[in-house]
């Protein structure tokens, strides 16, 4: 099972209201993992992906500690991959 950790700004959109930091899903690619995450919590989709299904500019994706090229959502995942998704915040 691949593990996905959401940054605090995204955790509030988890559908079951649990504010879980880490979720697990069976997935062999990053795209499959994201689809499983969005099936679990549909409201997350709009915060992570744009209307074309691409990762938003202000979202960072990491797999096993490495930054992911947002154009490579079909990237294979190891069975025990750890994925971190965070949303950049700004303000003044």
C-alpha positions in Angstrom: 0.0 0.0 0.0 1.3 3.4 -0.9 1.1 6.0 1.9 0.1 9.6 1.2 0.7 12.4 3.7 -1.2 15.7 3.2 0.1 19.0 4.3 -2.0 20.8 7.0 -3.7 23.1 4.4 -5.1 20.1 2.5 -6.0 17.9 5.5 -9.2 19.9 6.2 -10.6 18.6 2.9 -10.6 14.9 3.9 -14.2 13.8 3.5 -14.6 11.9 6.7 -13.5 14.9 8.8 -10.9 12.9 10.5 -8.0 15.3 9.8 -5.8 12.3 9.3 -2.3 13.1 8.4 -1.6 9.9 6.5 -3.8 7.7 4.3 -3.0 4.4 2.5 -4.2 3.2 -0.8 -3.2 0.4 -3.2 -1.6 2.1 -6.3 1.1 1.3 -8.8 1.4 4.9 -10.1 1.1 8.3 -8.7 -1.9 9.0 -10.8 -3.7 5.9 -9.4 -2.8 7.0 -5.9 -4.3 10.5 -6.6 -7.5 8.9 -8.1 -7.9 6.7 -5.0 -7.4 9.8 -2.7 -10.0 11.8 -4.7 -12.4 8.9 -4.6 -12.0 8.9 -0.8 -12.2 12.7 -0.5 -13.6 14.3 -3.7 -13.3 17.9 -2.5 -9.5 17.5 -2.5 -9.3 17.2 -6.3 -9.9 20.9 -7.0 -7.1 21.9 -4.6 -4.6 19.5 -6.0 -5.4 19.3 -9.8 -6.6 22.0 -12.2 -9.5 21.7 -14.6 -7.2 19.8 -17.1 -6.1 17.2 -14.6 -2.7 18.7 -14.1 -1.1 19.3 -10.7 -1.7 23.0 -9.7 1.3 25.3 -9.7 1.1 25.9 -6.0 1.0 22.2 -5.1 4.2 20.3 -4.5 4.4 16.5 -4.8 7.1 14.3 -3.3 7.7 10.6 -3.7 10.0 8.9 -1.3 11.6 12.2 -0.5 12.1 13.4 -4.0 10.3 16.2 -5.8 8.1 15.0 -8.5 7.9 16.6 -12.0 4.2 17.5 -12.1 4.0 16.4 -15.7 4.9 12.8 -14.6 1.8 11.7 -12.8 2.1 8.3 -14.5 5.3 7.8 -12.5 5.4 4.2 -11.1 5.3 3.8 -7.3 7.0 1.2 -5.2 4.6 -1.0 -3.2 5.5 0.9 0.0 6.0 4.3 -1.5 5.6 7.4 0.6 3.9 10.4 -1.1 3.7 13.8 0.4 1.4 16.5 -1.1 1.6 20.0 0.1 0.0 23.3 -0.9 2.0 26.5 -0.9 0.5 29.3 1.1 1.1 32.9 0.9 0.0 36.0 2.7 1.2 39.2 4.1 
